[in-house]
Amino acid sequence: MGCSQPQDKNTEIENKVETLLHKMTLEEKLGQMNQLSPWDFEDLAKRVRKGEVGSILNVVNPEEVNKIQKIAVEESRLGIPLIVSRDVIHGYKTIFPIPLGQAATFNPEIAEQGARIAAIEASADGIRWTFAPMIDVARDPRWGRIAESCGEDPYLNAVMGTAMIKGYQGDSLNDPTAIAACAKHFVAYGAAEGGRDYNSTFIPERVLRNVYLPPFKAAADAGCATFMTSFNDNDGVPSTANSFVLKDVLRKEWKYDGMVVTDWASALEMVNHGFCTDGKDAAEKSVNAGVDMEMVSETFIQNLKQS
């Protein structure tokens, strides 16, 4: 009987989710796919009451977090809590060496301990989701974000990234001190041409599979709760609308069942890449490729009902 309890619990949760989904309007579903970095609390509160927000980032005052969370739970129609998020990368209140420096120790225990301390501190302010670890294989020192990665080696990125995920998420996301990790940026962002951020890449599938994908496979196997799409296009297709990496590899090959979020406005950035004509086109292509939540650019909530 004891062996069946976890399965029974999972079934109970799944049934709750399905029941809630059946109650939701299309607008409320799109609201859950909408993540905002708010600047006006009253405007945010109004939108939360209407069910137009699923997650917020960069709110770090625990009093504000508690206030907006209370509005979400008690004053919105369905009472769904917000996911509160933040870039907690190499410490929150206690600051540790940059990830590249941690990787230089070749000691995953250090990375895990640092992430655990960061999770304890961040969760105390109501933050339950971080956009880390960054496990982009980075070999061009001209790219400024190399500091946030674990360097040039796929295996080292995999090992250190897995350690950070374990530190952030702990033994269970039910733990009050656990925060959901996010493997980023999926995929090959570190190979941007000329070291220019947001730039294009041209990586054949063999190199993609041998160099850039292995750290992310390790993250998926480690139970990383979320993945983030990258800004770059590869061979002309931006990651945020790349069904090959998001569906064929991540979902079908790796059987990953976590959540996929865009990077900051990366859905709308696809217009700049020349891949989409406007926000409506970007929203459609993102969702059809397998994106679950959009960070800040709001093309989903503005266009997908019409689509």
C-alpha positions as CSV (number, residue, x, y, z in Angstrom):
1,M,0.0,0.0,0.0
2,G,2.8,2.4,0.9
3,C,4.4,1.9,-2.5
4,S,1.3,3.2,-4.3
5,Q,1.1,6.5,-2.3
6,P,3.4,8.6,-4.5
7,Q,1.5,7.4,-7.6
8,D,-1.8,8.2,-5.9
9,K,-0.6,11.6,-5.0
10,N,0.5,12.3,-8.6
11,T,-2.8,11.2,-9.9
12,E,-4.6,13.4,-7.4
13,I,-2.5,16.4,-8.6
14,E,-3.1,15.6,-12.2
15,N,-6.8,15.4,-11.7
16,K,-6.8,18.8,-9.9
17,V,-4.9,20.3,-12.8
18,E,-7.3,18.9,-15.4
19,T,-10.3,20.1,-13.4
20,L,-8.8,23.6,-13.2
21,L,-8.0,23.6,-16.9
22,H,-11.6,22.8,-17.8
23,K,-12.8,25.8,-15.7
24,M,-10.4,28.2,-17.4
25,T,-11.4,30.6,-20.2
26,L,-9.1,31.0,-23.1
27,E,-8.1,34.5,-21.8
28,E,-7.2,32.9,-18.4
29,K,-5.1,30.3,-20.1
30,L,-3.2,33.0,-22.1
31,G,-2.8,34.9,-18.8
32,Q,-1.0,31.9,-17.3
33,M,1.4,32.0,-20.3
34,N,2.2,35.7,-19.7
35,Q,5.2,36.8,-17.6
36,L,5.7,40.4,-16.7
37,S,8.4,42.6,-15.1
38,P,6.1,45.1,-13.5
39,W,6.8,48.8,-12.8
40,D,3.4,49.9,-11.7
41,F,2.0,47.9,-8.8
42,E,-1.6,49.1,-9.1
43,D,-1.6,48.2,-12.8
44,L,-0.1,44.8,-12.0
45,A,-2.8,44.2,-9.3
46,K,-5.6,45.0,-11.7
47,R,-4.2,42.6,-14.3
48,V,-3.7,39.9,-11.7
49,R,-7.3,40.2,-10.5
50,K,-8.4,39.7,-14.2
51,G,-6.2,36.6,-14.5
52,E,-3.9,38.2,-17.1
53,V,-0.6,37.3,-15.4
54,G,1.0,33.9,-14.7
55,S,4.4,34.9,-13.5
56,I,6.3,38.0,-12.5
57,L,10.1,38.7,-12.4
58,N,12.3,41.3,-10.7
59,V,9.9,41.9,-7.7
60,V,12.2,41.2,-4.7
61,N,10.5,43.1,-1.9
62,P,8.8,40.3,0.2
63,E,6.1,42.7,1.3
64,E,5.2,43.4,-2.3
65,V,5.5,39.7,-3.2
66,N,3.1,38.8,-0.4
67,K,0.7,41.6,-1.3
68,I,0.4,40.6,-5.0
69,Q,0.3,36.9,-4.2
70,K,-2.6,37.5,-1.8
71,I,-4.4,39.3,-4.6
72,A,-3.8,36.4,-7.0
73,V,-5.1,33.8,-4.6
74,E,-8.0,35.7,-3.0
75,E,-9.2,38.2,-5.6
76,S,-8.8,36.5,-9.0
77,R,-11.5,34.2,-10.3
78,L,-9.6,31.0,-10.0
79,G,-7.1,31.8,-7.2
80,I,-4.0,30.6,-9.1
81,P,-0.8,31.8,-7.4
82,L,1.8,33.7,-9.3
83,I,5.2,32.2,-10.0
84,V,7.7,34.8,-8.7
85,S,11.0,34.7,-10.5
86,R,14.4,36.4,-10.6
87,D,17.9,36.0,-12.1
88,V,19.6,34.4,-9.1
89,I,22.9,33.4,-10.8
90,H,25.8,33.3,-8.5
91,G,24.3,34.2,-5.2
92,Y,21.3,36.3,-4.0
93,K,22.3,38.2,-0.8
94,T,25.5,36.2,-0.3
95,I,27.6,36.7,-3.5
96,F,29.8,33.9,-4.8
97,P,32.3,33.9,-7.7
98,I,30.8,34.1,-11.2
99,P,29.9,30.7,-12.7
100,L,33.0,30.7,-14.9
101,G,35.1,31.1,-11.8
102,Q,33.2,28.3,-10.0
103,A,33.7,26.1,-13.1
104,A,37.4,26.8,-12.9
105,T,37.5,24.9,-9.6
106,F,36.4,21.7,-11.3
107,N,34.5,21.1,-8.1
108,P,30.7,20.5,-8.5
109,E,30.2,20.4,-4.8
110,I,31.1,24.1,-4.6
111,A,28.5,25.0,-7.3
112,E,25.9,22.9,-5.5
113,Q,26.5,24.5,-2.1
114,G,26.5,28.0,-3.6
115,A,23.2,27.4,-5.4
116,R,21.7,25.9,-2.2
117,I,22.5,29.0,-0.2
118,A,21.2,31.2,-3.0
119,A,17.9,29.3,-3.0
120,I,17.5,29.5,0.7
121,E,18.0,33.3,0.6
122,A,15.9,33.9,-2.5
123,S,13.0,31.8,-1.4
124,A,12.8,33.8,1.9
125,D,11.9,36.8,-0.3
126,G,9.2,34.8,-2.1
127,I,11.2,34.0,-5.2
128,R,10.5,30.4,-6.3
129,W,12.1,30.3,-9.8
130,T,15.5,31.3,-11.0
131,F,16.9,31.7,-14.6
132,A,20.0,29.6,-13.9
133,P,22.1,27.6,-14.6
134,M,23.4,29.0,-17.9
135,I,25.1,26.1,-19.6
136,D,25.9,27.6,-23.0
137,V,29.2,26.2,-24.3
138,A,31.1,29.4,-24.8
139,R,34.4,29.5,-26.7
140,D,34.6,33.1,-27.9
141,P,35.9,35.5,-25.2
142,R,34.4,38.5,-27.2
143,W,31.0,37.3,-26.0
144,G,30.4,39.2,-22.8
145,R,28.1,36.6,-21.3
146,I,30.8,34.0,-21.2
147,A,31.2,35.0,-17.5
148,E,27.8,33.5,-16.8
149,S,28.6,30.1,-18.4
150,C,30.8,27.3,-17.2
151,G,33.2,27.7,-20.1
152,E,34.2,25.9,-23.3
153,D,33.8,22.2,-22.4
154,P,30.4,20.4,-22.8
155,Y,31.2,17.8,-20.1
156,L,32.2,20.5,-17.5
157,N,29.0,22.5,-18.3
158,A,27.0,19.3,-17.8
159,V,28.5,18.4,-14.5
160,M,28.5,21.9,-13.0
161,G,25.1,22.7,-14.4
162,T,23.7,19.5,-12.8
163,A,25.2,20.4,-9.5
164,M,23.6,23.9,-9.6
165,I,20.2,22.4,-10.5
166,K,20.5,20.1,-7.5
167,G,21.4,23.0,-5.3
168,Y,18.6,25.3,-6.4
169,Q,15.9,22.6,-6.4
170,G,17.0,20.6,-3.4
171,D,15.5,17.2,-2.8
172,S,12.0,18.4,-3.7
173,L,10.3,21.5,-5.1
174,N,7.8,21.1,-2.3
175,D,10.5,22.2,0.1
176,P,9.9,25.9,1.1
177,T,13.6,26.6,0.5
178,A,13.6,25.1,-3.0
179,I,13.4,27.2,-6.2
180,A,12.9,25.9,-9.7
181,A,15.9,26.0,-11.9
182,C,16.0,27.0,-15.6
183,A,18.5,25.6,-18.1
184,K,19.5,28.3,-20.5
185,H,19.8,29.3,-23.2
186,F,18.4,26.5,-25.4
187,V,20.4,26.3,-27.6
188,A,23.9,27.4,-29.0
189,Y,23.6,31.0,-27.8
190,G,27.2,30.9,-26.8
191,A,28.3,30.5,-30.4
192,A,26.9,33.9,-31.6
193,E,28.9,35.1,-34.6
194,G,31.6,37.6,-33.8
195,G,30.8,37.3,-30.1
196,R,27.9,39.7,-30.6
197,D,25.0,39.2,-28.3
198,Y,21.7,38.2,-29.9
199,N,23.6,37.4,-33.1
200,S,23.0,34.5,-35.5
201,T,24.7,31.1,-35.4
202,F,25.3,28.5,-38.0
203,I,25.9,25.1,-36.4
204,P,25.4,21.9,-38.3
205,E,23.4,19.2,-36.5
206,R,26.5,17.0,-35.8
207,V,28.2,19.9,-34.0
208,L,25.0,20.8,-32.2
209,R,24.6,17.2,-30.9
210,N,28.3,16.8,-30.0
211,V,29.0,20.1,-28.4
212,Y,26.0,22.3,-27.6
213,L,23.2,19.9,-26.7
214,P,24.9,17.5,-24.2
215,P,24.8,20.0,-21.2
216,F,21.1,20.5,-21.8
217,K,20.5,16.7,-22.0
218,A,22.2,16.4,-18.6
219,A,20.0,19.2,-17.2
220,A,16.8,17.4,-18.5
221,D,18.0,14.2,-17.0
222,A,18.7,16.0,-13.7
223,G,15.0,17.1,-13.5
224,C,15.5,20.7,-14.2
225,A,12.0,22.2,-13.9
226,T,12.2,24.6,-16.8
227,F,14.1,25.5,-20.0
228,M,14.6,28.9,-21.6
229,T,14.9,29.5,-25.3
230,S,17.8,31.4,-26.6
231,F,17.9,34.7,-28.6
232,N,20.0,33.4,-31.6
233,D,18.7,31.9,-34.8
234,N,20.5,28.9,-36.0
235,D,20.7,28.6,-39.8
236,G,18.0,31.3,-40.0
237,V,15.5,29.8,-37.5
238,P,15.3,31.5,-34.0
239,S,15.3,29.1,-31.1
240,T,12.0,30.5,-29.8
241,A,10.3,29.1,-32.9
242,N,12.6,26.2,-33.6
243,S,10.4,23.1,-33.5
244,F,13.4,20.8,-34.2
245,V,15.1,21.7,-30.9
246,L,11.9,22.3,-28.8
247,K,9.8,19.4,-30.1
248,D,11.9,16.9,-31.9
249,V,14.8,16.9,-29.5
250,L,13.6,18.2,-26.1
251,R,10.1,16.7,-26.0
252,K,10.2,13.6,-28.3
253,E,13.8,12.4,-27.9
254,W,14.5,13.4,-24.3
255,K,10.9,13.0,-23.1
256,Y,11.2,16.3,-21.2
257,D,7.9,17.4,-19.5
258,G,8.9,20.6,-17.8
259,M,8.1,24.2,-18.9
260,V,9.7,26.2,-21.7
261,V,9.9,30.0,-21.3
262,T,11.2,32.5,-23.8
263,D,14.1,34.7,-23.0
264,W,13.4,38.4,-22.4
265,A,11.1,39.5,-25.3
266,S,12.7,36.8,-27.5
267,A,9.4,36.1,-29.2
268,L,9.2,39.7,-30.5
269,E,12.9,39.7,-31.2
270,M,12.2,37.3,-34.0
271,V,10.8,40.2,-36.0
272,N,14.3,41.7,-35.9
273,H,15.8,38.5,-37.1
274,G,13.5,38.7,-40.1
275,F,11.8,35.4,-39.2
276,C,8.4,36.9,-38.3
277,T,6.4,39.8,-39.7
278,D,4.9,41.1,-36.5
279,G,3.9,40.2,-32.9
280,K,1.0,38.1,-34.0
281,D,3.2,36.0,-36.3
282,A,5.8,35.7,-33.5
283,A,3.2,34.5,-31.0
284,E,1.8,31.9,-33.4
285,K,5.3,30.5,-34.4
286,S,6.5,30.4,-30.8
287,V,3.5,28.5,-29.4
288,N,3.4,26.1,-32.4
289,A,7.1,25.3,-31.8
290,G,6.4,24.4,-28.2
291,V,6.9,27.5,-26.0
292,D,4.8,27.5,-22.8
293,M,5.4,31.0,-21.4
294,E,6.4,34.3,-22.8
295,M,8.7,36.7,-20.9
296,V,7.6,40.3,-21.0
297,S,6.8,41.0,-24.7
298,E,3.1,40.0,-24.4
299,T,2.7,38.9,-28.0
300,F,0.8,35.8,-26.7
301,I,-1.8,37.6,-24.6
302,Q,-2.3,40.3,-27.2
303,N,-2.7,38.0,-30.3
304,L,-3.4,34.4,-29.6
305,K,-7.1,34.7,-28.8
306,Q,-7.5,36.1,-32.3
307,S,-5.2,33.4,-33.8
